[in-house]
Amino acid sequence: MSKNMLTTKEATLIHDLLLYEESACKKARLYSKTVTDSKLSEAMNKLADCHQKRFNALLGLL
């Protein structure tokens, strides 16, 4: 097996993590648009950005 090849178990785990990060990002973006407090909205957007970065990093592993 090549050094850069993922096992089936690793690929499945990354897939599951991608789903989690995507869901968390979408929820945080939705919450940022529905709350009335601007500071809370900004915090939700920052949280969504963090989940997006994790999603992109995980995607890069595939």
C-alpha positions as CSV (number, residue, x, y, z in Angstrom):
1,M,0.0,0.0,0.0
2,S,1.3,3.5,-0.9
3,K,2.2,5.8,2.0
4,N,-0.5,8.3,0.9
5,M,-3.3,5.8,0.5
6,L,-6.2,5.9,2.9
7,T,-7.7,2.7,4.3
8,T,-11.5,2.1,3.9
9,K,-11.9,2.8,7.6
10,E,-10.0,6.1,7.4
11,A,-12.0,7.2,4.3
12,T,-15.3,6.4,6.1
13,L,-14.2,8.3,9.2
14,I,-13.3,11.4,7.0
15,H,-16.6,11.1,5.2
16,D,-18.5,11.1,8.5
17,L,-16.4,14.1,9.8
18,L,-17.2,16.0,6.5
19,L,-20.9,15.5,7.1
20,Y,-20.6,16.7,10.7
21,E,-18.6,19.8,9.7
22,E,-20.9,20.6,6.8
23,S,-24.0,20.4,9.1
24,A,-22.4,22.4,11.8
25,C,-21.4,25.1,9.4
26,K,-24.9,25.3,7.9
27,K,-26.5,25.5,11.3
28,A,-24.2,28.3,12.5
29,R,-24.8,30.3,9.3
30,L,-28.5,29.9,9.7
31,Y,-28.4,30.9,13.4
32,S,-26.2,34.0,12.5
33,K,-29.1,35.1,10.2
34,T,-31.9,34.5,12.6
35,V,-30.5,36.0,15.8
36,T,-31.2,39.7,16.5
37,D,-28.0,40.4,18.6
38,S,-25.3,41.5,16.2
39,K,-22.5,40.2,18.5
40,L,-24.1,36.8,18.7
41,S,-24.5,36.9,14.9
42,E,-20.8,37.7,14.4
43,A,-19.9,34.9,16.8
44,M,-22.0,32.4,14.8
45,N,-20.4,33.5,11.6
46,K,-16.9,33.0,13.1
47,L,-18.0,29.6,14.3
48,A,-19.3,28.8,10.8
49,D,-15.9,29.9,9.3
50,C,-14.1,27.5,11.7
51,H,-16.3,24.6,10.6
52,Q,-15.7,25.6,6.9
53,K,-12.0,25.5,7.4
54,R,-12.1,22.1,9.0
55,F,-14.3,20.9,6.2
56,N,-11.9,22.1,3.6
57,A,-8.9,20.6,5.4
58,L,-10.7,17.2,5.6
59,L,-11.7,17.4,2.0
60,G,-8.0,18.0,1.1
61,L,-7.2,14.6,2.7
62,L,-9.3,12.7,0.1
